[in-house]
Amino acid sequence: MSNLEQIEAAILSLPSSEFEKLRLWFLDLDYERWDEQIEQDIEDGKLEALAQEAIAEFEAGHCREI
């Protein structure tokens, strides 16, 4: 049995309250990693073209208040 299969089996055997704690912990971890990836993408300039496009749209008046 692989590590992943062992983890899956352990998760399936958790009582509801512990499963909920694990689920929230996993969501928090996922959000943290996503934030880190976005920050790295910004640092690497990967979002520069999108930012420039958004600025150009704004300056051209193609925006509205939400």
C-alpha positions in Angstrom: 0.0 0.0 0.0 1.4 3.4 -1.0 1.7 6.4 1.4 -1.2 8.0 -0.5 -3.4 5.0 0.0 -2.5 4.9 3.7 -3.4 8.5 4.0 -6.7 8.1 2.2 -7.6 5.1 4.4 -6.8 7.1 7.5 -8.9 10.0 6.4 -11.9 7.7 5.7 -11.6 6.4 9.2 -11.7 9.8 10.9 -14.7 10.8 13.0 -16.6 13.7 11.6 -15.1 16.3 14.0 -11.6 15.3 13.2 -12.4 15.2 9.5 -13.7 18.8 9.7 -10.5 19.9 11.4 -8.5 18.2 8.7 -10.6 19.7 5.9 -10.2 23.2 7.3 -6.4 22.7 7.7 -6.1 21.5 4.2 -8.1 24.4 2.8 -5.9 26.8 4.7 -2.8 25.1 3.4 -4.1 25.2 -0.2 -4.9 28.9 0.1 -1.4 29.6 1.5 0.3 27.8 -1.4 -1.9 29.6 -3.9 -1.0 32.9 -2.4 2.7 32.0 -2.5 2.3 31.0 -6.2 0.6 34.3 -7.1 3.3 36.2 -5.3 6.0 34.3 -7.1 4.2 34.8 -10.5 4.1 38.6 -9.7 7.8 38.6 -8.8 8.6 36.8 -12.0 6.6 39.3 -14.1 4.1 36.6 -15.3 1.2 38.9 -14.6 2.6 42.1 -16.0 0.8 41.8 -19.3 -2.5 41.3 -17.6 -1.9 44.3 -15.3 -1.0 46.5 -18.3 -4.1 45.4 -20.1 -6.3 46.2 -17.1 -4.7 49.6 -16.8 -5.2 50.3 -20.5 -8.9 49.3 -20.2 -9.3 51.6 -17.2 -7.6 54.5 -18.9 -9.8 54.0 -22.0 -12.9 54.3 -19.8 -13.9 50.7 -20.2 -14.8 50.2 -16.6 -17.7 50.7 -14.3 -18.1 50.9 -10.5 -19.3 47.7 -8.8 
